[in-house]
Amino acid sequence: MIELLNKTEKMFGGLGSFLLLWITQSFSAFGSAMTSFAFVIWSYEKQGSALTTALLSICSYAPYVILSIFAGALSDRWNKKITMLICDSFAAVTTVFVFVLLRMGVLEIWHLYILNGLNGLMNTVQQPSSDVAVSLLVPKKYYHRISGMRAFSNSLVTVLTPICAAAILSFAGIEAVIFFDLFTFSAAFLSLAFLIRIPSGGGEEREPVMKAVRSGLEYLRNNRGILDLILFLAAVNFIASMYEAALPAMLLSREEGGRTALGLVNMCAGLANVAGSILVSFSQPPKSRIKVICNGLLFSMGTENFFLAFGKSIPVWCSGAFLGWLFIPFMNASMDVVFRETIPVSMQGRVYSARNTLQFFTIPLGYFMGGFLTDCLFEPMMRRMEPGSFMVRIFGEGKGSGAAVLFFFLACTGVLVCLIFRRDRHIWNLEKKR
């Protein structure tokens, strides 16, 4: 077996282990994404509330945000492979538990809240281990390429998830979606356990946990460009999570919408990601990664939300989704390379976890605000509007029109945030350090 692994590594230029890890983990992520998509539809059709559905994501992200800063310090001390195996196994157990409750006919939305919270806790520990494992498996000269490849797999998952989940839901039910999720987990688990060797390194220090946490925060304090870049993404994540919270509410409620509309919009976003990821994977590294990051986010914020706000048909919504996500892979690849080239491997677990806390703490807040503003402010506001009024002519009428108003607000806010951070000199100074 060891001899076969060595031959595989040579065949793929030292990327054999990474390729196997990338393919199997992406396959597992596909199964998990299908289950999450199925339960979003299940919860909204059961409750009819954007906030209730958004709480599924809030419960997933809350432990991730709160505990992530400690998880990186622990990740730097623990074996990366064992950590990933344990976290994946725990997630599979929670999926089995959901299946049992579903078969018994007693599954409630609050069960999903608890289980999503537990899965979020496991993801908190797994994420920094996975990020450092990639750095250990991949030679530095391939960072740009593997960033594009990872973006491609994430995009492919985005494309296939709504199509496959909706098809399986329609023909075989939610139980079949869960079975597929468990199958993908098994493939990823067995591959990681028996076929992938992750080198030691980048995390062998045994300093106390709190000292390790402080060292991660200290690194960010002393590297203002990285810190400001993280805060930029935190602001964007706040806006993007409000978008995610309101999207199912608008598309599932509109007369022109429904499951098909939600699936098609998500599919177009994924297709844009796939197209962008392929271009990134085969393109030369850009001269200015900071320019790619800033301009990519500005274009995204200035297109998709406006199309969703003013559009009243599936083609318009799909066009907005495609334009809004086309350049995100370029942004993600540049961001990934900036972090990997700037932050020493020995510090990455701690710094990535501090980054995760700062960058992602806005996501549960955004999901809550998106659901709250849709249910409690914009939808009631649009219901009070007179037929034929200016707001009704622009954003439509009936349920879902309030979410359209929210998308207009998000578009304006997103463009403003991008323009403000684009002028941050500390972010641009990162170009000089590379």
N, C-alpha and C positions, 0 to 999 in steps of 0.2 A: 504493500500500500504506500509506504513512504517513497519507494522508488518511482511509483506511478505519479505521485504528487510532484516529485522533483522534475520528472519529464514534462509534466503539464506546465510547470512554472517556466521551464526553458522554452517550451513551444509558444507561450504567449508573452514572451519577453519580460518575465517577472511579474506578470499580472494575473496568473492563473488562479491563485487563491482569491484575489479580489473579485475576479469575474464570477467565480462560483458563488461567493458571498453576495455579490450584487444581484445576480439572477434569482437566487433562492429567497433572499430577503425581500426583493421586489415582488416576487410571487406571493409571499406571505402577506405583504402589505396590501396587495390586490384583494385577497380574501377578506382581510380585516376591513378594508374600505367598503367592500360590498355589504358586509354586515352592518356597518355604521349607516350607510345610505338607506338600507332597508328599514332600519329602526327610526331614521328621521321621518320617512314616509309614514311608517306605522304610528309614530307618536303624534304627527300633525293631523292625520286623519282621525285619530282617536280623540284628540283634545281640541284641535282647531286654533291653537294659540302659538304665535311666534315665540313668545317668551318661554313657554313650556318646552318647546322643541329646542330653543337655544340653550336651555339649562343642561341638556345632554352634553354639549361641548364645554360649557362652563365647568361641569363636574370633572370632565377629562383634564382640563387645563389647570384648574385650581391647585391640586397637589403638585403638579409639574412646576408651577410658578413658585409656590411657597417653599418647596423642599429642594428645588433644583440646585441651588447654590451649595448645599451640603453634599448632594449626590456626586458632584464632580470631584470633590475632595476624596470621597470614598472610592470613586471610580479609579482615581489615580493610584490607589492602594491595592485594588482588587484585580484579579485575573479577568481580562476583558472577555474572553470566550465564555467562561463559567457564568459571569454576570449576565451576558446576553442570553444564554441558555435558560437560566433560572427565570429571567423576566418574561421570555417568550412562553415558557411553560405555564407561568401564572396567568398570563393573558388567555391561554387556551382553556385553563380550568374555569375561568369566569365565563367564557363563551359556552362551555358545556352546561354550566349552571343556568344560564339564560335559556338554553334549549330545554332543559328539564322543566323550568317554570312555564315555558310556552306550551309544552306538551301537556302539562297538568291543567292548563287553562287559567292559571293564576298570575300570569305575568302582568305587572303594573309598571307605570312610568317611573315610580320611585325606586323600583328594583334596578332599573337601568341607570338611574342617577348614582346609586351606590356602586354598582359594578364599573361604571365609567370612571368613577373616582379612584377605585382600586387599580384599574388599568392605567390611569394617569400616573399613579404612584410608581408603578413598574416602569413606565416609559421614562419617568424622571431619572431613574438609575441607568436604564439601558442606553439612552441617547448619548451621553458623553462617552460611554464605553465604545459604542458603535463609531462615533466620530473619530476617536483616537485610533481605533482598530484600522480604519481606512488609511490614516496617516502612516501607520506602521506597515501596512501591506503594500502601499503604492510608492514607488520612487518619485521624488519631488518633481522630476521633469514631466511626469504624467498628470500633475494636479489639474491642469486646465482641461485635459481630455476627460478625466474621470468625473470632474464636476459636470461636464456636459452629459456624460453617460447617466449619472445619477438623476440629473434633471430630466433626461429622456424617459427613464423608467417611471419617475413620478408622474410625468405627463401622460404616459401610456396608461397608467393606473387611473388617472383622472378621466381619460377618454373611455376606457372600457367599463369602469365601475357602473355608471348609470345605465348603460346599455345592457350589460350582463345581469346586473341586479334586478332591473325592471323586468327583463325577460324571464329570469328564474322565478321572480315573485309571481308573475302572471301565470306561469305554466306549472310550477311545482311548489310554490309557497315559500314562506320565510325559513322553514326548517331546512329546505334544500340549500339556501344561501349559507346557513350556519354550517352545514355539512361540508360545503366547499371551503369555507374558512378554515375548518379543522384540517382538511386535507392539505391545504397550502402550508399551514403551520407545521404539519408532519414533515413535509418535504424540506422546509427550511431548517427545522430542528435537526434532522438526521444528517443533513449536509454539513451544518456547522459542527456537530458533535464528532463526526467521523472523517470528514474529508478536508476540513480547513484548519490550517495551522496559523495562528496569529502570533507573530514574534513578540518576545518580551521587549520592554523598553518604553520610554515615554511616560512611565508612571510607577517607578519602583521606590519612590521616597516613602518614608514611614513617619513623617511628621504628624503631630496631632491634628485631628480634623479641623478644629477651629483655627489653628494656625494656617492650615492649607486653605481654608475659606478666605482668611484675611489676605493671604498671598495672591489669590485670584483677584480680589477686589483691589488690592494694592497695584497689581499690574494694570488694571483698567484706569486707575487714578493717574498713574504715571504715563499712560499712553492715551492722551486725550482724543486723538483721531479715531482710535478703535471705539472708545466710549461714545463719542458723538455719533459715530456710524450706527452703533447699537441703539442709541436713543432715537435716531432717525427711523430705524426699522420698527421700534416700539410704537412710534406715532402712526406709521403706516399700518402696522398690525391692528391697532385700535380701529382704524377706519375699515380695514378689510374684514375684521370679525363682525362689525356692525352690518356690513354687506352680506356676509354669510348667514347671519341671523335672519335678515329680512328677505333673502332671495326665495326660500321655499314658501314663505307666507305670501309673497306677491304672485309667484308663478302658479302655485297650486290653487290660488283663489281667483285669479283672473278668468273671465269667460273664455278668452283665447288660450288660456294656459292649461294646467293639469300636469299629471305625471309625465306625459310625453314632452311638454314644454320644458319642465325641469331637467329631464334627462338630456334633451337636445342642447340646452344651454350649457350644461356641464360638459357634454361631449365636445362642443365647439371650443370651450375653454381648454379642454384637454388636447384637442387637435392643434390648437395654436401652440400649446406647450411642446407637443411632439415636434412640430415644425421648427420651432425655435431651438429645441434641444439638439436636433440633428444638425442644424447650422452651427451651433456652438461646438459640438463634438468634432467637426471637421474644419472649423475656422482657425485662423491664426490668432494668437493672443492679442487683445486690443492694446493700443498704445497707452490709453488711459482707462483703467478699470473704474476709477471713481466717476468719470464722465458717463460710462455705461450704466453704472448703478443709478446715478441721479436722473439721467435722461430716460432710462427704462421705466423707472417708477413714475416719473412725471407723465409720460405718454399713457401709461396704464391708468393712472388716476383721472386723466383728462379725457378718456374715451368711454370705457365700459359703463361707469355709473351714469353718465349722461344718456347713453343709449337705453339703459334700463329705465331711467326716469321718464323719458319722453316717448319711448317705444310702446306700441300697443299690439304688436304681432310677433310671432316666433322668429321670422327672418331678421327683424330689427334687433331683438334681444340676442340672437345667436351672433349677429355681426359684431355687436358690442362686446360679447364675451370673447370672440376670436381676437379682436383688436386689443382688448385689455390684457390678454395673457400672452400675446405673441412675443414680447420682448422680456418677459419675466425670466425665462431660462438664461438669457444673457446676463441679467442682473444677478441671478443666483450664482452663476458660475464665477463671475467676477468677485462677488462677495466671498464665496468659499475660498478662492485663491488668496485674496487679501488676508483673510484670517489665518490660513494655513502657512503662508509665507511670513507673516509678521509675528505670529505667536509661536514660541519654541514648543516643540513636541512635548517636552517634559512638563510644560505648564498648560497644555491644551485642555485636559480634563477639567481643571479648576477654573480656567478662564472661560471655557465654553459654558460651564454651569452658571457662572456669574452672568455671562451673556444671556443665557436662557432665562434667568430670573428677570433681568432688566428688559430684555427684548420681548418677552412673551407675557409679562404680567398684565399688559393691556388687552390681551386676547379675551380672557373671561369677562373683563369689564366691558369690552366692546360687544361681546355676545349679549350680555345683560342689557346694555343700553340700546342695542339694535332691536331686541325683542320688546323692551319696555316702550321705546319711542314709537314702534310700530303699533303695538296693542293699545297703548294708553294715551298717545298724543296725536299721531298723524292719521291713523284710521278713524278715530272719533271726530277729528277735525274735518276730514273729507266727507264723513256722513252728514255733517251739518251744512255742507255747502249746497247752495241752490243749484238745481239742474241748469246747465247752460252758463254757469259762472266761469270766470277766467280760470280758476284753479281746476275746475272739472274739465274744461276744454283742453287744458295742457296735460293733466295727469290722469284723466279718465274718471270714471265713477264706479261705485261698488267696492266690495272688499278687494284689497290689493292696491287701490289708488293711494292710500296713505303710505304704503311701502315705497311707491314710486316717488313721492315727495321726499322721503328719507334718502333715496338714491341721489336726488338732485343736491341735497344738503351735503352728502358724502363726497360728491364730485367736486364741489366748490372747496370744501375743507381739504380734500386730498391734494388738489393743485396748490393750494396755499402752503401746506406743509412742505411739499417738495421744493417749492421756490425758496422757502426760508432756509432749509438745510442745504440747499445747493450753494448757498453763500457762506457756508461754514468753512473757514480757512483751515481748521484743524483736520477736517476730513480730507481736504485737498493735499495737506502735508503728507498724508500716507503715500502719495505717489513718489515722494522723495526718499522714502525709507526702503522701497522695494529694490 
